[in-house]
Amino acid sequence: MPDNNRKKRICIIYNFAQHYRESIFKLLDQEFDCSFYFGKNYLDIKKMDYSLLKGDIHEVDTIKFGPIIYRKQIIGLLNKDYDAYIILGESRVASTWLFLFLSRLCPRKKVYAWTHGWYGKEKGVKRFFNKLILKLPNGGNFFYGNYGRQLAIKEGIDDSKQYTIHNSLAYDEQISIRNLLTINPIFKNHFNNENHNLIFVGRLTKIKKLDQILKALKGCSKKGYNFNLTFIGSGEMIEELKQLSKELGLEKNVWFYGACYDECILGNLIYNADLCVSPGNVGLTAIHAMVFGCPVITHNNFSYQMPEFESIKQGITGSFFDYNDITSLSNCIIRWIEGKKNIRHQVRKDCMSEIDNYWTPHFQLETFKKVIYDSIS
């Protein structure tokens, strides 16, 4: 007879052990009997400390053929005695496709994809393959957001096997820090002025379109509104952004803080900022900002967004500007600062509540547990 009291054996196949995934990996490790298979070396993202996990941990070699990736050792995992598999749904990874196809020959093995899902811009061949990869996992798909889930269902994906888990960061650590935060003049002391303060938190990459913030600030100044801006992070665009800030005459109002992984420092900076601005796809920047009570502005073309844009409730936890429109971004910043400056405390509470309710590793774990336990007898 099956032992219904034993922990379910789960195999988690992921592209890399990103430090910001630490909380959800730890919770999965505590709830299930987990084996982790992580790819080696992924961009310049900090790796989590493996000693925080008690389950089996394996790093697999990655082979690249142009844009196509193949991870060794993955296919053979189907021969092992796991109750369920959770694999990152990467469409450019050949080993993921092969794993999912072969898993259909083993219907007793429950396989789930952890995926962004559907963006809404897919066409032609990409549309075909995107739909196919969502149909292959026999257990279903765990989506980062409701937007992608609903678009997939409209494309004919079985809605009974599609689940939203949202996304998360180091929530428990952040909450313990958040409870100690106070309003202080960190930005006033640095900039030596009384301006409202904008921030961006994350890697300074081209896809984030951070030049648009600087150009928008120049537009704001022409209308008589002067703001400070702090970039918290490092990346390929840092020198270009520094040069642009000088060309626009904004260097005295822009602080390139640099990379920071200390949540105490980050929490203090974010909590005391007035607004986070992310002109490109917003991603986890929104979650990081809101957990410490900072509202977020990003663009309104959701087909080119990351799932975390859903945390932004128009006029409550942030706002949207017209995609790639610098004037719209300038106006959006001004409207938000002017309209919310007297209710900053309420905005903080609204942002924190959004994260506390939906964007935590605990929310994710409960969704994983319900789906997996319900589907595995």
N, C-alpha and C positions, 0 to 999 in steps of 0.2 A: 504494500500500500504506500502511496506517496506520503512523505512527511510534510504536512502543510505548515508545520511550525518552523521549519528550517528557512534560512534566508535564501532568497532566489539568487541563482548564479547568473550574473549579468556581465556581458562582454561589451565594453565601451571602446569604440574605434574612433579616434579623433585626430585631427590634423596636427595638433601641437598642444602641449600642456601650458596654455597661456596663464600667466599669473592671475589675470582677472577672472579666470574660471575656477580658481581655487575653492571658493565657497561651495559651489554646486557639486564639484567633484568630491569634496570631503563629505557632503551630506549623502550623496549617492553611495559612497564607500561605506558609510555608517549603516545605511538602510539595507543595502544588498551585499552579497558576496561578490565583489567586483574584480574583474581583470581589466586593466587599462592598456590599450595599445596606442601609443602616441607616435606621430611622425617626428623625425629629427629636424632641427633647425628650420624655423619659420620666420622669415623677415627679420626684423630687429626687435621683436617683442620679447619682453622678459619672460623667462620660464618659471613655473611654480616650483616650489620645493617638494620633491617627491616624498620626502620623509614624513610629510603630513598625511600620506595615504598609507593604509595598512594592507590594501589589496595588492595583487600581483601587478607589477608595472613593467611594461616592455616598450622599448623604443625601436621603431622599425625604419629601415633605410628607405629613402625616397629616390626614385629614378625619374628624371625629367626628359621628355621628348618634346622640346619646344614648349607650347602651352599645356601639354598633356603630362599628367603626373601618374606614376605607378608606385604604390607602396608595397614592399615585400612582406611576406608572411601573413597577409590578411586573408587570402583565400582559404588557407589551411585551417583557419579558425572554425569553419563550418563543420569540421570533423570533431570538434571538441564538445564536451557535454555542458553546454550553457542553456539556461532556461530562456534567455532572451538576449538579443544583440541590439545595441544602439549605435548606429553608424552615422557619421556626419555626411549629410547629403550633398556632396560636392560633384557637380556635373563634369568638371574637367579632370577628375581622377579615375583613370581606367580601372584600377583595382576595386573601386567602389561599384562601378557598373558591373564588373564581373562577379563580385561578391553578391550583389542584389539579384542578378540573373540566376546564379547557381542556387541561391537560397530558395528560389521558387520550386526547386526540385526537392526541397526538404520542408514540406508544409508544416511539419510539427515544430519546426524551429521558428520562434517568433522574432521577426526582424522589424525594427523601427528606424526611420531616418530622422535625424535631428537637423532641421533645415530652415533656410530662409523661405524656401518655397517659390511663390510666384511674385513677380514684381509688377507686371502689367505692361511691360514694354517688349515682351517676347514676340517674335515674329518668325515665320518660315520654319527653317530647320531647328532653330533654337526653341521655338514654341513646341515643336514635336518632341524634342528630347527632354524638355523641361516637364512636359506632361507625362512622358514615359517613366522618368526617374521617380516621379511622385506615385506612380501606380505600382511600382515594383515591390516596395516593402509590404510583406503580407500582414504585418501588425498595424501599419499606418505610419503617419508622419507627425512629428512634434514640431510645430511652427513657432518661430520667434514672435509672430504677431497675428492678430485677427485679419488684418488687411490681406496678407499673403494667403492665409487659410481660405478666406472667402473667395478670392480670385481663383484659387485652385479648384474649389467646389464648383464655381461657375464653369470651369473648363471640363467638368464631368468627373472629377476625382470623387470617389466614394466619401460622402460627408460623415459617415458613421465611424471612420477611422482617421479623422483629422483632428488634431488637438493643439491648442495654443498653450505654450509654456512661458511665453515672454522671454525676458533676458534678465541678467542680474550681475552685480559686482560683489565686492566684499561687504555685504550688507551688515552683518552682525558687528564687524569691526567699525563700520561707518556709523552705526547707530550709537555705539558706546562713546564714540568721539562727538557725535552730534549733540548728545545730551550735555556736553560740557562747553559747547561753543557759546561765545558772547559776541555782541557787536563791538568792534574796536576799529581804530583809525589806521589799519594797516596800509590802505591805499592812500589815504591823506598824507601819511608820513612819507610814503615813497614818492608820490608825485608832487607833494607840497601844494596841493590845490583842493578845492571843494567840489570838483566835478563828480558826476555819477560815474560808476565804474563798470565796464564791460569785461568779460573774460571769454577765453576759449580754452578748453581742457582736452588735450589729446595730441596725437601725433600730427606734426605739421607737414602734411602731404598735399600733393597737387589736387587730389580728388576732393579735398575739403574746401577748396576755393577760398582760401583765407585772405587773398588779396582783396576780395570783395568787402571784407569788413573794413579794411583800411580806406578803400575808396568811398565806402558809405560814411565813414567818420568824417572824411573831408567834406562830403556833401552836407553832413549835419552841421559842421562848423560854419559853412557858408550861410546856413540858415540861423546862425547865432546860438547853436547848441554844441557845447564842447564836452567831450567825454574822454575818459581814460580807458585804455585797453590793455589787458594783460594776457599774453600767450603763455599758457602753462603746458610745456611739452617741447620736444625736439623733433627733428626730421629733416627731410630733403629740402624743404622750402625756407628754412630759417634765414639763410643769407639773403635770399631774394626778398623776403618780407622785410628784413631790416633795411635793405636798400630802398624799397618802395616807401617805407615809413619816412625815410629821410627826404625822398623826392617830393612827398606830399606835405612836408613840413610838420610831421606828426611825431617826430622822434622823442620829444619831451613828454608826449602823452601815451607812449607805447612801452610796455615793460615786457621784455623777453625773459621770463622767469627761468625757463629751461625745464628739463625733464624732472619730474618729482614723483616718487612712489610712496612717500610718507603721507598716510591718510590724515594725520593730525595737521600737517602743514596745508595739505590740499583742502581739508574741511574748513580751516580758518579762512583761506583765500576765497573759496566758493561761497561760504556763508555770508561773507561781508561784501561780496560783489552784488550789483543790482540786476545784472542780466548776462546770460550766456548767449553768445551768438555763434552759430555754426552754419555758414552759407551753403556748404556742400551737403552731402548726406550726413545726417546728424549722428547716427549710431549710438554707442554707449556713452558718448559725451552727454546726452540728455539725461541718462540715468544717474551719472556721476554728479551732474549739476543739481538735479532735483532732490536727490537724497539729502543734500545739505541746504535745500531750500531756495535754490536759485532758478528762476524761470528761464525758458529757452526760446530763442527765435531761430527758425530755419525756413527753408523754401517749401513751396506748396505743390511741387510736382512729385507726387507720391510714387510714381513709377521709377523715379531716380532717387528714392529715399531708402534708408535702412529701417527695419521694423520698429525701432525705438521711437520713431516720430509719433507713434500712437500715444505715447505718454504725454504729448503736448495737447492740452485741451484749450482751444482757442479762447483767449481772454482770461484764462484762469491759471494755467501753468506755463503759458507762453503764447506765441503767436507765429503766424506764417506770412512770409513775404512772397511776391511774385518771382518765380524761378529766374535766376540770372539777371534780375532787374535791380541795379544799384540804387536807383532813386526810390524804388519800392522798399528796399532794405533800410535806407536812411529814414524814410517816413515811418516805417514800422518801429524802428528803434526809438524815435522821438515820441511816437504815440504811446508806446509802452511806458517809457520813463515818465512822461508827463501824466499819463492816466493812472499810474499805479504808485507814484512816489509817496502818497499819503496812506497807502494800505500795504506797505512792504511786509508787515508782520503777517497779514492774512495770506499774502502770496506765498510766503515761506511755508505756512501751514498747508496750503493747498498742494504745493509741490511735494512736500514730504508725504502727505497722505496718498498721493498717486503712486509713489514708489512703494510705500508700506503695504498697500493693498494688492498690487499686481506685479511688481518688478523686483522680486526677491528670490533668493535660492530656495526659500521655504515654500513659496508658491510653486516654483518649478518642481520641487521634490514631491509635493502632494499630487501634482498632476501625473508625474511619472509613476508614483505608487498606485494611484487609482487605476490607471490604464493597464499597467503591467500585472498587478495582482488580479484584476478582473479578467484578464485574457489568459492567464496561466493557471490552470487548475492544480 
